[in-house]
Amino acid sequence: MKNQFIGLLVSVLVLASGCKQATQSTIQANPENIAKFYSSAGVETKAQFSAVYKTSDYKIEDIQKMDAYTKSYFEQSLIKPTIKYLFGPLTNRELGGMKTEMTVVIDWAQATQEGDHVVVPYTYSGTWIVASKLISTTQKLTLPVPFNSQKLFTTKWLACTDSSPEHQTQSFFWYFWDPSRSGCDHVLNTDYQMVDLKLSEQTVNTVETYPEFQKMIKSNGIDNNFQMTYAFGYVEDAVDANPDTDSDYGMNEYRKFIKFMDKENLKLNLAKTSILQKEYLNPRFPEKLIGYRYSGIYNNVKIEIKVVTSANIDQMELFAQSYAHDHDAFFSWFGHSRVGSGFDADNFSSMLRYNPTYYSLSSNYQLVYWAGCNSYSYYTQPFFKQKAKLDSVNDPKGTKNLDIIANGLPSQFSFNADNATILYKALINWNKPTSFQSIVNTIEKRAARGYSVVLVNILGDEDNTK
């Protein structure tokens, strides 16, 4: 999160970066958009730009002779990984986030030879969330894009990324790269270019929508049954984890939420029991405590609230158990996003494929809250697509039985317990429904108190019924 970013400093207000520059205000609302969305501090928009890719590994003759397969390789393996480096300035400058799905059109006919390099022009288009305050300005948004990501590992490349040692790896470079960082030796028009962003087709905000509470109290298809999971991650994984005593900041937040739940339980009067790893598929440490369960009857509904941690268990296993085995109505994650690998949809699909008797997608309504960094970018559209496959005729967008709350910018570990509490209070009071807009606004206000902008957003709610 600043999430929890992969490594994050234990000290907490991670990656504090000042919001610079602004963006052009050419965005117009398009009420015909397929999907709607809500964010109090962000705007979802289509983004386009033109750029060039430079390489000394090809000659112009090679480009001219490429067949369709080689052209596809060039796009997927060379150009698209270079475009991903936009994550760095967008995050570092607190401007917004981009979905990983993108369209790239390469103008092969205009490729030229310039000295030792072949220059290949292309246009990019994709969907982004950007800070609302940028839209009201008249300044143009220009951002750096490398000419070739494979050539960025220069003598001082470590100065071009985040200063945290755990972030200074080649595999994470695309996520933290920004040539404006002090000491970076990357040179404009040599290592990178500045591109002008055209923003258009702003997604229409939903005005007042609600979690589908009546469906949520039918968790796993069972009437009067409400199942929720609140999962907390470590800042630094422990060799022999004990979430009840570890000094890790992520576990401090977990214990803060447990303390809240214990106090709340005086009203609920539920049974509190331990959750051990052996409840999960193929546990490495079957007897290890990973959290607690609160279960019983509340307002004539069977309640099960699981509060778990990644104590020597992978966060994907926590998600898969909740979402695809127990078929909980609500799953939330408060920890690292691992820059898209923490809940990779392809990895999750493999778990479904190789364990079909244990994991399965549910046609019942589910709500997911990815409270980690930039979860809007990686953990939204792929999961809607998976839901859509269950009933492509009646639910072609996969939104009828799935809603997702995500972040468009990094959050902080210090927000975790408070954000979990915000969701809990909204969901446990299903007889007095709280709107998604109110939930998002409350989370945003909490972030603002910590001098942070996280661009909280809700997707999939356009077809909800109160």
N, C-alpha and C positions, 0 to 999 in steps of 0.2 A: 504494500500500500504505500503511499508515496512509495505507497503501498508497497508502501509496503512494497515497495520495490524490492525486488529480489534480495537485496541485502540490507538495506536500510540501517541507519545508525541507531544504536540503542538509545542515543540521546534524544531522538525523536522528531523534532520538526524538520523532517527530512527534506532534502532538495528544495530549500527555500529559494525560489527564483522569482525575480521581479518581472511583472508583466510589462513588456515593451511594446512598441509599435502597434499599429492598429490595422484595420482591414477595410476594404472598400465596401460601400453601402449600396451595392447594386442588387441586393437580394430582394426578390419579390415572392410573396406567398403563393403557393400553388395548391388550391383546395382539392385538386384531383390526385394528389399524391396517394400512392397505394397504401402507405402506412402513416400513422400519426405518432405523436411522441410528446413528452412533456419534460421541460427543464426550466427551473426558475432563473438560472444564471447563464444558461447556454442556449444556443440556436443550432439546430441541425440543418445543414445545407449541402447542396452539391458543390463540389470544388473541382476546378479545372485549371491546368496550366500546360504550357509548352516548354520543353527542355531538350537537351541533347545528351547523348551518351558518347563518351570518348574511349577508345581502346587502341592499344598498340599491338594487341594479340591477333588482329585481323588486318587484312589488306582490303582495299575497295573491291578487288576481284573476288575475294572470298564472300563478301556481302552480296555481290551481284549473282553469285552462283548458288546461294543458299536455297535449299528446298524447304518445304513447309515444316518438316520436322525440326530442322536446324534453326529456322526462324523462331519456332515455338520455344526451343531451348534457350535461344538468345534472350527472348522476352522474359521467360520464367526464371532463369538462373542468373541473368546479368542485370537487366534493367529493373525488374521489380524489386530485387533486394536493395538496389541503390535508392529507389524511391522511399523505401522504408526508413531511411535515415531522416526523413522529415519528422519522425517521432521525436527526435532529439530537440530541435529548436521549438517545436510546438509545446513540448512538455517543459523544457528549461525556461521558456519565456512565458509560460502559463497562458498560452493562447487557445489551446484546445487539443482535440485528439482526432485521429482518422481511423476509419474502419479499415481492416487489413484487406478486405475485398476491394479490388480496383479494376479499372479498364485502362489498358494501354494500347494506343494505336501508333504503330511505328511507320514512319514514312520512308520506306526502304529506297524509293526512287530518288530521294533527296540526299541520300548518304554521300559523303564526300571524303576525299583523302586530303588531310592537312598535315603535311610533313610525315612524321612517323605514326600519326594517329588517323584512324577512321572516325568520322563524326556522324552519328546516326540520330536524326531528330525524331522526337516522339511527343505525343500528347497524352496527358493523364486525366482521368476523371474518377471521382469517388465521392463518398459521403463522409462528411466531417461534422463534429460538434465544435463550435467556437464560442468563446465568451461573448455574452450578449452585449457587453459594453463596447466591443469592437465594432459591432454593426452600426452603431449610431455615429461613428466618425466618418470623415470623408477621406481619411488617409488610405492609401493602397496597401494591402498586405503583401509584402515580398518576403520570401523565405529562401534560405540556402539549400541547394540540392547538389550532392556530389556529381561530378562528371562520371566517376567510376569508383564504386565503393571498395573495389579490390586494391585501389591505389592510395587509400587513406591512411595506411599504417606507416606513417612517416616517422622521422626521428623523434618528434615530440607529440606523437598521437595521443599519449596518455593525458596531455594537457587539454585535449579536445573533448574529454569525457568527464563524467562526475568524479569528484576527488575521493569518494569513498573507496577504499581498497577493494572491497567485494564487487564494486561496479566496474573496476578497471580491467575488464576482460574483453577479448576480441569478440566473443559471442554476444556480449551485451552492448557493444560499441554503437550499433545502430540506434539503440534506445536512448543513449545519453549524449551522442555526438552533437556538438554545436561549435562552429568555428569562431563564435564570438567569445568563447571562454578565454579567460586570461592565460596567455602563454601558448595558445594553440598556434601551430606553425602552418596551418592550411591557408592557402592563398587564393583570394578571389580571382576567378578567370583562369586559374591554373589547376586547383584542386576541386573547386566548386563554382557553381553559377548561382545567381539570384533569379528566382522566377516570380512572375507576377500572378497572384491568385485571382481567379475569377470565381466569385461566389454567387450562386443562383439557386432558384427553386427551393426556397426555405420550406422545411416541413412544417405543416400546420400543427400548432400545439393543441392537445386535448384540454378542454376547459375544466371539466369536473368529472373525474372517473374514479372508480373504486375497485379495490381488490374484490374478487367475487367471493364474498364472505360465506354465502350459503353453500357454495361449492367447496370452500375450504373446510367446512365442518362435515364434509363427506370425504375425508381423506381416504385414499386408497379404495374409493368406491364404497365405503362403509358409512351408513347414515349415523349422524350424531357422533362423529369421530374427527378429532382435530390433531394432526401430527405436525410438529415443527422441529427443525434442527438449527441451532446456532453454533457454528464451527469457528474456532479461533486458532490462528496460526502463531508460530514462534517467529521472532525476529531472526534468531540464530538457532537452528535445530540443535538439540542436546543429544549427546551420545546415549545417555541413560535418562530419558526425560521423566520428570515428575511435575505435572502441571500445577499441583497443589502447593509446591514449594519452590520451583525454579524461579530465579530472579529475572528471567527474560522479560522484556517489556511487554511482549505479546501475552505472556501468561499473567502479568499484572492486570491487564485489561480483562482477561478471562475471569480471574478471581473477583474483580470488581463487579462483573456481571453476575457471577454466582452469588455474591453477597447480596446484590439486588434481588435475585430470584429467591433466595432464602427468606428475605424480608417479605417479598410479594407472596410467598407461599403461606404466610400466616393468614392471608385472605383466601387463597385457593384451597388450602388444606389438602395438598397432594402428597403422595409418597415420594421421597427422595431416595434413589438407589444409584449405585455405582454403575458406570458403563466401562466394560473392559474390552480390550482389543479382540477377544475371542468372539465377539458378536459380529465381527467383520470377516469377509472372505479371505482365506489364507493368511491369518495373522502371523506376524513374525514373533510377537511377544504376547501370547494369548492372555496372560494374567495381568498385563499392564493396565493400570487405570488411565483412561483418556478423558473422562468427564462424568457427568451426572444426568440422570433422568428424573423428571418430575411428572408423575402420572396419577390419574384418578378421574373423578367426575367433577365437572364444574358447569353450572347452569344447564344441567341435564345432558351435557356433552362429555364424552370420554376424551380426556386430554392427555397428550404425551409430548412433553417438551424436553428435547435432548440438547444438552450443552456439552459440546465435545471439543477436543483439541487435536492438533497434529503431533501428539506425543509418540514419536517413533512410528508414525503411520502417515502415509502420503495423503495430502489434501484431496487428491482425486478420489481416493478410496472413501473419504468422508462424504464427498459429494455423491459418488455413485451409489453408496449404501442408502443415503437419504432419498435421492431423486429416482433411482432406478431399481431399488430393492424394496425399501419400506414404502416408497411412493408417497413421501410426505407432501403435505400441501405447501409447506414453506421450507426452503433451505437458504441459509445465509452464510457467507464466508467473510471473515475479518482477518486478513493476513496478506501475505505476498501474492501478487498475481503471477509472478515469475515471468514477466513480459510475454504472456500469451501461452506459456507451457503449463501453467498450473492446472488449467482445466481445458486443455486442448480438445476440441470436439472430435478430431480424428482419433486421438488416444481413447477418448470415451467410447467412440464407436467400436474400437477394437475390443474394449472390455465387454461391451454388449455382445459382440460377435463370438468371442471365445468363452463366454460364460452365460449362454442363453437360458439356462435353467435357474440362474441366480439373479441376473440383471435383465430388466426389460423396460421399455418406454411405457409410460402410462398415458392413457387417453383422458384421464381425469385432470382437472384444473390444478395447476401448480404455479407458485410464485417464487422467484429466485432473486436474491439480493446479493450481487457481487460487489462487496464493499472495498475491493482492492483497487489498485491503480489502473487507470485507463481500461477498465473492464468493458466499457462501451466499444472499444476497438476490437476486442477478440472474443468476448463471451456473450454475444447477443445473437446476431443473424444465424450462425450455424445451429444453434439450439432451436430456433424457430423452424428452421428447415427440417430438423429431425422430427419435431412434433407434426409438421405438415404431412409428412409421409404416412402418418397413422390414419389420416382421413383427408386425402388430397382433394376430394370433391367438396366436402362441406367446410374444410378448414385449409384452403390452399396456402395461406400465409403462416399457418401454425400459431396464430395469436389467440384463438378462441379459448384454448386451455393452457396458455402460458403467458405470463407477464414477467418482465425482467426489470429490476432496478439496477442501474449501473453507474459508474463514474467515468467522466470524460477526461479527468485530470487526476493526478495522484492524491490520495488521502493520507492520513497520518495514523499511526498506531494509537496515538493518544485519543483518537475519536472513537475507537472500536466499541468500548462498553456503552458509551452514550448512544451511538448509532443503533446498537443491538436493542437497547432499551426503548428507543423511539419506535422501532418496528414492533417490538413485543407489545407495547402499550396500544398501538394501533390495531394489532391483530387479535389480542385477547378480548378486546371490547367489540366483538362482532355485532352485538345488538345495537351499538351506537357507532355506525360506520364512519371511519376516517378516510377522506379522499386521498388518492395518490398525490394530488397536488399539495395537500397539506403535509403529507409525509416528506415529499421532496423538499419543500420549503423549509421544514423544520431541520432536516439534515444539513441543508445549505447554511442555515443560520448558525448551526453548531460549528460548521467549518469556518464561517466568518469570524466567530469568536476566537478561533485559533489562527486568525490572519491567513486563511487558506481558501482557495477557490477550487472546488472539486468537480463542478459541473454535473451534479447528480441528475439523472434522467430516468424516465420510465418509458418502456417500449412494450407494445402488444396490447395496450389497454383500450384501443379505439373501439373494440367490439364488446367491451365489458357491459354487464348489466349490474345495477346497484344491488 
